[in-house]
């Protein structure tokens, strides 16, 4: 159950940042002077999708094909899962890039056009 909520939390934040980037795209519309900003926002959206989908895949594949071992390791003690440190490091990377992209979009609003 915790694994399901963890994946939901990752993707919920992802969709929030993507929707904010799309809102910024709509605000600046198709003004030629803002082409570089549109490119940066589209790259931010792509980065969000790639990093967070990789995080999601890592969450569900850390014990191979034995999904039940994620929330109840006593069911099959022969299943070898990844070290918990792998998920911790993935969380650091995912959180860092999420913070960076959120900070960049907020800074964009601080200095409009």
N, C-alpha and C positions, 0 to 999 in steps of 0.2 A: 504494500500500500504506500509506503514512504517513497519507493522508487517511482511510482506513478505520479505522486504529487511533485517530486523533484523534477521530473520531465515536464510536467505542466507548468511549473514555476519558471523553468528555463525558457520555454516557448512563449509564455505569456509576456515576459519582459521583452523578448525578441519582437513580438508583434507590436508591442507598445512603441518601441524605438522605430520600427519600420513605419508605423502609421504616422509618427511625428515627422519622420523624414519626408514622407509623401505629402504631409501638410505643408512643410517648408517648400517642397517642389511646387505645390499649387499656389503658394503665396508669391513666389518669384516668377511664376508662369513662364512664358517663352521669351523673356527679355534677353536679347543677344548679349548684353553686358554681364549677365549672370550665368553664362554658359559654364564657366569653371566651377561655380557653386553647384549647378545641376549635376555635373560630372562627379563631384565629390560626394554629393548626396546619394547618387546611384551606386557609387563604390561603397559607401557606408551601408546601404541596404544589402548589397551583395556580401559584404564582410559579415554582417549580422547573420545572414542566412547560413553562410558556409561554416563559420565558427560554432554557432549554436546547434546546427544539425550534427556536426561532428561530435559535440558534447553529448547530444541526445543519443547518438549511435553508441558512443563509448559507455554511457550509462547502461544501456540494454545489452551490450555485448561483453561486459566485463567478466561474466561467468560462462561465456560461450553460448551454447544453445540451451542451457539449463536456467531458464528465467526464474523458476521457483527457488533457486539457490540465492537469488538476490535478497529475498526477504525472509527466508528460513533456511539457513545453512545446515541445520540438523537433518533436513529431509534426505539429503544425499551427501554424506561426508566425503565422498570420493571426488566430488567436483572441485576443480582448482579454479579459483577466481583470481583476477588481477590483485595486486597489492592495493590496499586502500590509498596509498600515496599517489597512485596514478590518477585516481579520481580527484584527489586534492589538488594536484598540479594542474589538471585540466580545468578545475574550478578557478584556479588563480589566473590562468590564461584567458578563460572565458569572461571572468569578472573584470579583468584588466582591460580587455578590448571593449567590453560593454561600457565601462566607465569612460574610456577614452572617446568612444563615439558619442556618448551622451554629452560629455563635456564639450566636444567639438561643435555639436549642434546647438548647445546652449550659448557657446561663445559666438556662434554665427548670429544668433538673435540679439546678442549684446551690441553688435556692430552692424546694424542693418544697412544693406545696400551700399 
